[in-house]
Amino acid sequence: MKLGVIDYIDCAHFIPGHDKCGQLHGHTYKVEVVIEGENRSGMIIDFSELKKSIKEGLSHFDHKMLNDLIEYPSVENICEAVKERLAECIPFPFTLRIWEGEGKWVEM
């Protein structure tokens, strides 16, 4: 069974050497986390517990300059870094999708 939560982080970054994105700018990233687990006692996990774990992991990135955390902060590399951080907080297998603005996303 799958269970999902959506949250948001606001970050600044620039892409070194990129014509358009090489200038400092920011995004509100939509972060979708979908866990997989078994419904053993009426639920996989309480939504409030899952949301708390996600907030904990995302706090490392929220309102931060991503270039200080990720050498080349493309959305692909951001997704990898966020997935690694969330894996420390979420005790289930999960899929992560990060939206960079409207209509652009990466999933792993």
Helices and strands as residue ranges (DSSP letters): E 2-13, E 25-36, H 47-58, E 64-65, G 66-68, H 75-87, E 94-100, E 105-107
